[in-house]
Amino acid sequence: MKELVRGTDLVGLPIVTLAGDDVAEVRDVLFDSSAGHIVGFSLNKRGRLKGRLKEVLTREQVLAVGPAAVMVDPATVLRAAAVESEGKGGNVLADQVITDAGAAVGKVTDVVIDTGDGTVVGYEVEPPDAGRNARRSYIPLPEAVAVSGEALVVPAGAVDYVTSDLTGFGDAVDRYRQHLHGGQS
């Protein structure tokens, strides 16, 4: 079973070593939208004198992501270099989601991440022309997706697997990808 979280749910989590040291906290999730995976985290200091750290935590340095913390090895050394994204369009928040048939799906409000492997499996989407109380939904993504920096283009069939329940979204992602690979839905 996939352990899925929204990217914003990771913001503020402490970065903790297996030895129990509190290293930092997640400031933001850095990901390569064209490749569809997390590349790392920007960080904040912990405690009363919080502030942005120049160092980042790369995906390779992460041992586990849990509901209460991001775990790293005690020997982890944070790097003072920015994590580079190989693709373009790293920030997809507020991008319009449209199908390859031209139908408007909505606007991206968050990413949905599989914590097991760091892949982005879908997006939280606000419906087009949504009012304040509009219900957000989750749309699964294929392994590759077209991102322009203003729009996210998904296959038209993806809308058949949209759900408003994050808990059951992992199953929708699995069914959608099975469908794309010629399996039964």
Summary of the structure (lengths in Angstrom):
residues: 185
radius of gyration: 17.1
end to end distance: 17.5
largest distance: 54.0
contacts: 554
relative contact order: 0.18
helix: 14%
strand: 41%
